[in-house]
Amino acid sequence: MIKEIINRVEESQDEWRKAAFYSDEAVTQLLEELYKRWEGSGMAGIPLDYATDEELSILYDKAMSVSSEKGFSTFKNFVRKAISPGK
């Protein structure tokens, strides 16, 4: 699963796919936790090495479901909020 997550997101040339993945709140929360574990272990390996099977499954499902369209939609919503705060 780790290889697939990396291939699908991190090594993707599609920046919108990356934006969609990394802007997902569940992904952000999981990655924050994984980075803490990774740093606490002397930064050996990569943060995904410290994920439980359940956490990997969540990240894998998210990685497989993201698309360019979702990433671009996320960007458009961000711009809309920035231009029209309070709406």
N, CA, C and O atoms as a GROMACS GRO file, in nm:
protein
  348
    1MET      N    1   0.082  -0.119   0.000
    1MET     CA    2   0.000   0.000   0.000
    1MET      C    3   0.087   0.126   0.000
    1MET      O    4   0.053   0.226  -0.064
    2ILE      N    5   0.198   0.121   0.072
    2ILE     CA    6   0.284   0.239   0.078
    2ILE      C    7   0.332   0.278  -0.062
    2ILE      O    8   0.329   0.395  -0.098
    3LYS      N    9   0.375   0.179  -0.139
    3LYS     CA   10   0.422   0.206  -0.276
    3LYS      C   11   0.314   0.271  -0.360
    3LYS      O   12   0.339   0.365  -0.434
    4GLU      N   13   0.192   0.218  -0.348
    4GLU     CA   14   0.080   0.271  -0.426
    4GLU      C   15   0.046   0.415  -0.386
    4GLU      O   16   0.018   0.498  -0.472
    5ILE      N   17   0.050   0.443  -0.257
    5ILE     CA   18   0.022   0.580  -0.210
    5ILE      C   19   0.127   0.675  -0.267
    5ILE      O   20   0.094   0.782  -0.319
    6ILE      N   21   0.252   0.636  -0.258
    6ILE     CA   22   0.361   0.719  -0.311
    6ILE      C   23   0.348   0.738  -0.461
    6ILE      O   24   0.359   0.850  -0.511
    7ASN      N   25   0.323   0.628  -0.532
    7ASN     CA   26   0.310   0.638  -0.678
    7ASN      C   27   0.192   0.725  -0.719
    7ASN      O   28   0.203   0.807  -0.810
    8ARG      N   29   0.081   0.706  -0.654
    8ARG     CA   30  -0.043   0.775  -0.691
    8ARG      C   31  -0.041   0.924  -0.656
    8ARG      O   32  -0.099   1.006  -0.727
    9VAL      N   33   0.026   0.958  -0.546
    9VAL     CA   34   0.022   1.097  -0.500
    9VAL      C   35   0.157   1.166  -0.516
    9VAL      O   36   0.171   1.259  -0.595
   10GLU      N   37   0.255   1.120  -0.441
   10GLU     CA   38   0.382   1.192  -0.433
   10GLU      C   39   0.458   1.194  -0.565
   10GLU      O   40   0.518   1.295  -0.600
   11GLU      N   41   0.455   1.086  -0.639
   11GLU     CA   42   0.528   1.081  -0.765
   11GLU      C   43   0.442   1.124  -0.884
   11GLU      O   44   0.489   1.123  -0.998
   12SER      N   45   0.320   1.160  -0.858
   12SER     CA   46   0.229   1.205  -0.964
   12SER      C   47   0.275   1.339  -1.020
   12SER      O   48   0.320   1.426  -0.945
   13GLN      N   49   0.264   1.355  -1.148
   13GLN     CA   50   0.293   1.483  -1.212
   13GLN      C   51   0.171   1.575  -1.206
   13GLN      O   52   0.178   1.692  -1.243
   14ASP      N   53   0.061   1.521  -1.158
   14ASP     CA   54  -0.065   1.593  -1.151
   14ASP      C   55  -0.074   1.670  -1.019
   14ASP      O   56  -0.106   1.612  -0.915
   15GLU      N   57  -0.044   1.797  -1.024
   15GLU     CA   58  -0.043   1.880  -0.903
   15GLU      C   59  -0.182   1.892  -0.840
   15GLU      O   60  -0.192   1.908  -0.719
   16TRP      N   61  -0.287   1.885  -0.921
   16TRP     CA   62  -0.423   1.893  -0.866
   16TRP      C   63  -0.453   1.770  -0.782
   16TRP      O   64  -0.521   1.780  -0.680
   17ARG      N   65  -0.404   1.654  -0.825
   17ARG     CA   66  -0.424   1.531  -0.747
   17ARG      C   67  -0.356   1.545  -0.610
   17ARG      O   68  -0.413   1.509  -0.507
   18LYS      N   69  -0.236   1.598  -0.611
   18LYS     CA   70  -0.165   1.620  -0.484
   18LYS      C   71  -0.242   1.718  -0.396
   18LYS      O   72  -0.256   1.695  -0.276
   19ALA      N   73  -0.292   1.825  -0.456
   19ALA     CA   74  -0.367   1.924  -0.379
   19ALA      C   75  -0.491   1.860  -0.316
   19ALA      O   76  -0.522   1.887  -0.200
   20ALA      N   77  -0.559   1.777  -0.391
   20ALA     CA   78  -0.679   1.712  -0.338
   20ALA      C   79  -0.644   1.620  -0.222
   20ALA      O   80  -0.713   1.619  -0.121
   21PHE      N   81  -0.538   1.543  -0.237
   21PHE     CA   82  -0.498   1.449  -0.132
   21PHE      C   83  -0.456   1.523  -0.006
   21PHE      O   84  -0.505   1.494   0.103
   22TYR      N   85  -0.364   1.618  -0.021
   22TYR     CA   86  -0.308   1.685   0.096
   22TYR      C   87  -0.404   1.786   0.160
   22TYR      O   88  -0.382   1.828   0.274
   23SER      N   89  -0.509   1.826   0.090
   23SER     CA   90  -0.604   1.918   0.150
   23SER      C   91  -0.717   1.845   0.223
   23SER      O   92  -0.800   1.908   0.288
   24ASP      N   93  -0.719   1.712   0.213
   24ASP     CA   94  -0.819   1.634   0.284
   24ASP      C   95  -0.788   1.638   0.434
   24ASP      O   96  -0.676   1.609   0.476
   25GLU      N   97  -0.887   1.674   0.514
   25GLU     CA   98  -0.866   1.691   0.658
   25GLU      C   99  -0.820   1.562   0.726
   25GLU      O  100  -0.732   1.566   0.812
   26ALA      N  101  -0.876   1.449   0.689
   26ALA     CA  102  -0.836   1.321   0.750
   26ALA      C  103  -0.691   1.288   0.715
   26ALA      O  104  -0.616   1.238   0.799
   27VAL      N  105  -0.651   1.316   0.592
   27VAL     CA  106  -0.513   1.293   0.549
   27VAL      C  107  -0.419   1.382   0.629
   27VAL      O  108  -0.317   1.336   0.679
   28THR      N  109  -0.454   1.508   0.641
   28THR     CA  110  -0.371   1.603   0.715
   28THR      C  111  -0.350   1.558   0.859
   28THR      O  112  -0.238   1.560   0.910
   29GLN      N  113  -0.458   1.518   0.924
   29GLN     CA  114  -0.448   1.474   1.063
   29GLN      C  115  -0.362   1.349   1.077
   29GLN      O  116  -0.278   1.339   1.166
   30LEU      N  117  -0.382   1.253   0.988
   30LEU     CA  118  -0.302   1.130   0.993
   30LEU      C  119  -0.155   1.160   0.968
   30LEU      O  120  -0.068   1.108   1.038
   31LEU      N  121  -0.126   1.242   0.869
   31LEU     CA  122   0.013   1.272   0.837
   31LEU      C  123   0.082   1.348   0.950
   31LEU      O  124   0.201   1.326   0.976
   32GLU      N  125   0.009   1.436   1.017
   32GLU     CA  126   0.068   1.504   1.133
   32GLU      C  127   0.111   1.404   1.239
   32GLU      O  128   0.220   1.415   1.295
   33GLU      N  129   0.027   1.307   1.265
   33GLU     CA  130   0.058   1.202   1.363
   33GLU      C  131   0.176   1.117   1.317
   33GLU      O  132   0.265   1.085   1.396
   34LEU      N  133   0.177   1.080   1.190
   34LEU     CA  134   0.287   0.997   1.137
   34LEU      C  135   0.420   1.072   1.143
   34LEU      O  136   0.523   1.012   1.173
   35TYR      N  137   0.417   1.201   1.113
   35TYR     CA  138   0.541   1.279   1.122
   35TYR      C  139   0.593   1.286   1.265
   35TYR      O  140   0.714   1.282   1.287
   36LYS      N  141   0.503   1.296   1.362
   36LYS     CA  142   0.545   1.296   1.503
   36LYS      C  143   0.613   1.163   1.538
   36LYS      O  144   0.718   1.162   1.601
   37ARG      N  145   0.552   1.053   1.496
   37ARG     CA  146   0.611   0.920   1.524
   37ARG      C  147   0.746   0.906   1.456
   37ARG      O  148   0.842   0.857   1.515
   38TRP      N  149   0.753   0.950   1.331
   38TRP     CA  150   0.875   0.941   1.252
   38TRP      C  151   0.986   1.023   1.317
   38TRP      O  152   1.098   0.974   1.332
   39GLU      N  153   0.956   1.146   1.356
   39GLU     CA  154   1.056   1.231   1.420
   39GLU      C  155   1.099   1.172   1.554
   39GLU      O  156   1.216   1.178   1.590
   40GLY      N  157   1.003   1.114   1.628
   40GLY     CA  158   1.034   1.052   1.756
   40GLY      C  159   1.120   0.928   1.744
   40GLY      O  160   1.181   0.884   1.841
   41SER      N  161   1.125   0.872   1.625
   41SER     CA  162   1.205   0.752   1.601
   41SER      C  163   1.336   0.785   1.529
   41SER      O  164   1.399   0.698   1.470
   42GLY      N  165   1.376   0.911   1.535
   42GLY     CA  166   1.503   0.949   1.473
   42GLY      C  167   1.498   0.963   1.324
   42GLY      O  168   1.602   0.962   1.258
   43MET      N  169   1.379   0.977   1.268
   43MET     CA  170   1.358   0.998   1.124
   43MET      C  171   1.413   0.884   1.039
   43MET      O  172   1.462   0.906   0.928
   44ALA      N  173   1.405   0.764   1.091
   44ALA     CA  174   1.447   0.647   1.013
   44ALA      C  175   1.335   0.610   0.916
   44ALA      O  176   1.218   0.610   0.954
   45GLY      N  177   1.372   0.578   0.793
   45GLY     CA  178   1.271   0.541   0.694
   45GLY      C  179   1.192   0.662   0.649
   45GLY      O  180   1.246   0.772   0.636
   46ILE      N  181   1.062   0.640   0.626
   46ILE     CA  182   0.972   0.748   0.586
   46ILE      C  183   0.852   0.749   0.681
   46ILE      O  184   0.824   0.648   0.745
   47PRO      N  185   0.783   0.861   0.690
   47PRO     CA  186   0.670   0.868   0.783
   47PRO      C  187   0.566   0.756   0.763
   47PRO      O  188   0.509   0.708   0.861
   48LEU      N  189   0.541   0.716   0.640
   48LEU     CA  190   0.442   0.610   0.616
   48LEU      C  191   0.482   0.477   0.679
   48LEU      O  192   0.396   0.392   0.702
   49ASP      N  193   0.609   0.459   0.706
   49ASP     CA  194   0.655   0.336   0.772
   49ASP      C  195   0.599   0.322   0.913
   49ASP      O  196   0.597   0.213   0.969
   50TYR      N  197   0.552   0.432   0.970
   50TYR     CA  198   0.504   0.434   1.108
   50TYR      C  199   0.352   0.427   1.118
   50TYR      O  200   0.296   0.440   1.227
   51ALA      N  201   0.286   0.406   1.006
   51ALA     CA  202   0.140   0.397   1.004
   51ALA      C  203   0.094   0.256   1.043
   51ALA      O  204   0.160   0.156   1.011
   52THR      N  205  -0.017   0.250   1.112
   52THR     CA  206  -0.079   0.120   1.141
   52THR      C  207  -0.146   0.071   1.013
   52THR      O  208  -0.160   0.146   0.917
   53ASP      N  209  -0.186  -0.054   1.012
   53ASP     CA  210  -0.256  -0.107   0.896
   53ASP      C  211  -0.384  -0.028   0.868
   53ASP      O  212  -0.416  -0.001   0.752
   54GLU      N  213  -0.454   0.010   0.972
   54GLU     CA  214  -0.578   0.088   0.956
   54GLU      C  215  -0.549   0.226   0.897
   54GLU      O  216  -0.620   0.272   0.808
   55GLU      N  217  -0.444   0.290   0.946
   55GLU     CA  218  -0.408   0.422   0.895
   55GLU      C  219  -0.364   0.414   0.749
   55GLU      O  220  -0.400   0.498   0.668
   56LEU      N  221  -0.285   0.312   0.717
   56LEU     CA  222  -0.244   0.292   0.578
   56LEU      C  223  -0.364   0.270   0.488
   56LEU      O  224  -0.369   0.322   0.377
   57SER      N  225  -0.459   0.194   0.537
   57SER     CA  226  -0.580   0.167   0.459
   57SER      C  227  -0.657   0.296   0.429
   57SER      O  228  -0.706   0.316   0.318
   58ILE      N  229  -0.667   0.383   0.528
   58ILE     CA  230  -0.735   0.511   0.509
   58ILE      C  231  -0.661   0.596   0.406
   58ILE      O  232  -0.723   0.650   0.314
   59LEU      N  233  -0.530   0.607   0.422
   59LEU     CA  234  -0.451   0.686   0.327
   59LEU      C  235  -0.454   0.626   0.186
   59LEU      O  236  -0.460   0.699   0.087
   60TYR      N  237  -0.451   0.495   0.179
   60TYR     CA  238  -0.458   0.427   0.050
   60TYR      C  239  -0.591   0.457  -0.019
   60TYR      O  240  -0.594   0.493  -0.137
   61ASP      N  241  -0.700   0.442   0.055
   61ASP     CA  242  -0.833   0.469  -0.002
   61ASP      C  243  -0.842   0.613  -0.051
   61ASP      O  244  -0.896   0.640  -0.159
   62LYS      N  245  -0.790   0.706   0.028
   62LYS     CA  246  -0.792   0.847  -0.012
   62LYS      C  247  -0.707   0.869  -0.138
   62LYS      O  248  -0.748   0.939  -0.230
   63ALA      N  249  -0.589   0.808  -0.141
   63ALA     CA  250  -0.500   0.824  -0.256
   63ALA      C  251  -0.563   0.768  -0.383
   63ALA      O  252  -0.547   0.825  -0.491
   64MET      N  253  -0.633   0.657  -0.371
   64MET     CA  254  -0.694   0.595  -0.488
   64MET      C  255  -0.817   0.671  -0.536
   64MET      O  256  -0.856   0.659  -0.652
   65SER      N  257  -0.878   0.748  -0.447
   65SER     CA  258  -1.002   0.815  -0.484
   65SER      C  259  -0.983   0.959  -0.532
   65SER      O  260  -1.075   1.017  -0.590
   66VAL      N  261  -0.867   1.017  -0.509
   66VAL     CA  262  -0.847   1.157  -0.550
   66VAL      C  263  -0.832   1.167  -0.701
   66VAL      O  264  -0.786   1.074  -0.768
   67SER      N  265  -0.871   1.281  -0.752
   67SER     CA  266  -0.862   1.305  -0.896
   67SER      C  267  -0.823   1.450  -0.920
   67SER      O  268  -0.828   1.534  -0.830
   68SER      N  269  -0.784   1.477  -1.042
   68SER     CA  270  -0.752   1.614  -1.081
   68SER      C  271  -0.872   1.705  -1.061
   68SER      O  272  -0.860   1.818  -1.014
   69GLU      N  273  -0.989   1.653  -1.098
   69GLU     CA  274  -1.111   1.732  -1.087
   69GLU      C  275  -1.137   1.774  -0.942
   69GLU      O  276  -1.174   1.888  -0.916
   70LYS      N  277  -1.117   1.680  -0.848
   70LYS     CA  278  -1.138   1.713  -0.708
   70LYS      C  279  -1.036   1.816  -0.661
   70LYS      O  280  -1.069   1.908  -0.587
   71GLY      N  281  -0.913   1.801  -0.705
   71GLY     CA  282  -0.809   1.897  -0.668
   71GLY      C  283  -0.839   2.036  -0.720
   71GLY      O  284  -0.823   2.135  -0.649
   72PHE      N  285  -0.883   2.044  -0.845
   72PHE     CA  286  -0.916   2.173  -0.904
   72PHE      C  287  -1.037   2.233  -0.835
   72PHE      O  288  -1.043   2.354  -0.814
   73SER      N  289  -1.133   2.151  -0.801
   73SER     CA  290  -1.252   2.196  -0.727
   73SER      C  291  -1.212   2.253  -0.591
   73SER      O  292  -1.265   2.355  -0.548
   74THR      N  293  -1.120   2.185  -0.523
   74THR     CA  294  -1.069   2.233  -0.394
   74THR      C  295  -1.005   2.370  -0.411
   74THR      O  296  -1.027   2.460  -0.330
   75PHE      N  297  -0.927   2.386  -0.516
   75PHE     CA  298  -0.861   2.514  -0.544
   75PHE      C  299  -0.964   2.623  -0.571
   75PHE      O  300  -0.951   2.734  -0.519
   76LYS      N  301  -1.065   2.593  -0.653
   76LYS     CA  302  -1.168   2.692  -0.684
   76LYS      C  303  -1.241   2.737  -0.557
   76LYS      O  304  -1.269   2.855  -0.540
   77ASN      N  305  -1.272   2.641  -0.469
   77ASN     CA  306  -1.339   2.676  -0.344
   77ASN      C  307  -1.251   2.765  -0.257
   77ASN      O  308  -1.300   2.859  -0.194
   78PHE      N  309  -1.122   2.736  -0.254
   78PHE     CA  310  -1.027   2.817  -0.178
   78PHE      C  311  -1.025   2.960  -0.232
   78PHE      O  312  -1.029   3.056  -0.155
   79VAL      N  313  -1.019   2.973  -0.363
   79VAL     CA  314  -1.016   3.106  -0.425
   79VAL      C  315  -1.146   3.180  -0.397
   79VAL      O  316  -1.143   3.299  -0.365
   80ARG      N  317  -1.259   3.111  -0.410
   80ARG     CA  318  -1.388   3.173  -0.381
   80ARG      C  319  -1.392   3.230  -0.239
   80ARG      O  320  -1.437   3.342  -0.218
   81LYS      N  321  -1.344   3.151  -0.142
   81LYS     CA  322  -1.344   3.196  -0.003
   81LYS      C  323  -1.248   3.314   0.017
   81LYS      O  324  -1.278   3.407   0.093
   82ALA      N  325  -1.136   3.310  -0.051
   82ALA     CA  326  -1.038   3.418  -0.038
   82ALA      C  327  -1.092   3.549  -0.097
   82ALA      O  328  -1.066   3.658  -0.044
   83ILE      N  329  -1.165   3.538  -0.205
   83ILE     CA  330  -1.219   3.657  -0.272
   83ILE      C  331  -1.341   3.710  -0.199
   83ILE      O  332  -1.362   3.831  -0.190
   84SER      N  333  -1.422   3.619  -0.148
   84SER     CA  334  -1.548   3.658  -0.082
   84SER      C  335  -1.555   3.606   0.060
   84SER      O  336  -1.639   3.522   0.090
   85PRO      N  337  -1.469   3.655   0.148
   85PRO     CA  338  -1.474   3.606   0.287
   85PRO      C  339  -1.610   3.636   0.350
   85PRO      O  340  -1.670   3.741   0.325
   86GLY      N  341  -1.657   3.543   0.429
   86GLY     CA  342  -1.784   3.561   0.496
   86GLY      C  343  -1.904   3.512   0.418
   86GLY      O  344  -2.016   3.513   0.470
   87LYS      N  345  -1.884   3.469   0.295
   87LYS     CA  346  -1.995   3.416   0.214
   87LYS      C  347  -1.995   3.267   0.215
   87LYS      O  348  -2.082   3.205   0.152
   0.00000   0.00000   0.00000
